[in-house]
Every structure is written in structure tokens, then in C-alpha cells.
Amino acid sequence: MEETQNIEQVQQCINAAFDSVRLVNRTITEIDNYKDTIKCNYQHLELMMSKGWFVAGCTEQQIVDINAAIDAGKAYVA
């Protein structure tokens, strides 16, 4: 049996639904923006890791951390 709603209740439900529409659309846009930012940053890390002087100046742990960030960034953007 379907519920009966008055006009005010229907409008409240529609407004709530469009809150969800806006949230979904905004989140997708933000994720796209995050992906662009993350891609730019992991590519920068790749560039830096291609420079011998940079790698030579890093500790082993820094190299591990940078490579992990590159891998995580690539996985996130994929």
C-alpha cells in the first residue's frame, strides 16, 4: 500500500532528493579535480625520481615513500 503525502511533504521529499543530486554532482566534480591534482603531483614525483642528483640526496625511506606515493597516485587516477 502506497503512502499518502500532502503537498508540503512531497515538496520536502523533492527538496531532500535534490540535496542528494547536488551532493553527488559536486562530489563527482571534486573527485575529477582531485584526480587532476593527484596526477600532476605523482608525475612531478616521477620526474624528480628520474634525476640522479635527487635520488642520491634521498634516504632509502624517502625513496620508498615517494615510490609508494607514485603508485598510490596512479592507482587512484586509474
C-alpha positions as CSV (number, residue, x, y, z in Angstrom):
1,M,0.0,0.0,0.0
2,E,1.5,3.3,-1.0
3,E,1.8,6.1,1.5
4,T,-0.2,9.2,1.1
5,Q,1.7,12.5,1.3
6,N,0.4,16.1,1.4
7,I,1.8,18.7,-1.0
8,E,4.2,20.0,1.6
9,Q,5.5,16.6,2.4
10,V,6.0,15.9,-1.3
11,Q,7.9,19.1,-1.7
12,Q,10.1,18.4,1.3
13,C,11.0,15.0,-0.2
14,I,11.7,16.5,-3.6
15,N,14.0,19.1,-1.9
16,A,15.8,16.4,0.0
17,A,16.2,14.4,-3.2
18,F,17.8,17.4,-4.9
19,D,20.1,17.8,-1.9
20,S,21.4,14.4,-2.8
21,V,21.6,15.3,-6.5
22,R,23.7,18.3,-5.7
23,L,25.9,16.3,-3.4
24,V,26.5,13.5,-6.0
25,N,27.3,16.0,-8.7
26,R,29.6,18.1,-6.5
27,T,31.4,15.0,-5.3
28,I,32.0,13.8,-8.8
29,T,33.3,17.2,-9.9
30,E,35.6,17.3,-6.8
31,I,36.9,13.8,-7.5
32,D,37.7,14.8,-11.0
33,N,39.6,17.8,-9.7
34,Y,41.4,15.7,-7.1
35,K,42.4,13.3,-9.9
36,D,43.9,16.1,-11.9
37,T,45.8,17.3,-8.9
38,I,47.0,13.9,-7.9
39,K,48.1,13.1,-11.4
40,C,50.1,16.3,-11.6
41,N,51.8,15.6,-8.3
42,Y,52.7,12.0,-9.0
43,Q,54.0,13.0,-12.4
44,H,56.2,15.6,-10.6
45,L,57.5,12.9,-8.3
46,E,58.2,10.7,-11.3
47,L,60.2,13.5,-12.9
48,M,62.1,14.1,-9.7
49,M,62.9,10.4,-9.3
50,S,64.4,10.4,-12.8
51,K,67.1,12.8,-11.7
52,G,70.1,11.1,-10.3
53,W,71.1,14.0,-8.0
54,F,67.6,14.0,-6.5
55,V,67.6,10.3,-5.8
56,A,71.2,10.5,-4.4
57,G,70.0,13.1,-1.9
58,C,67.1,11.0,-0.6
59,T,67.3,8.5,2.2
60,E,66.2,4.9,1.4
61,Q,63.0,5.6,3.3
62,Q,62.3,8.7,1.3
63,I,62.7,6.8,-1.9
64,V,60.3,4.1,-0.6
65,D,57.8,6.7,0.4
66,I,58.0,8.6,-2.9
67,N,57.6,5.4,-4.9
68,A,54.6,4.4,-2.8
69,A,53.0,7.8,-3.4
70,I,53.6,7.5,-7.1
71,D,52.0,4.0,-7.1
72,A,49.0,5.2,-4.9
73,G,48.5,8.2,-7.2
74,K,48.5,6.1,-10.3
75,A,46.0,3.7,-8.8
76,Y,43.7,6.5,-7.6
77,V,43.7,8.1,-11.0
78,A,43.1,4.8,-12.9
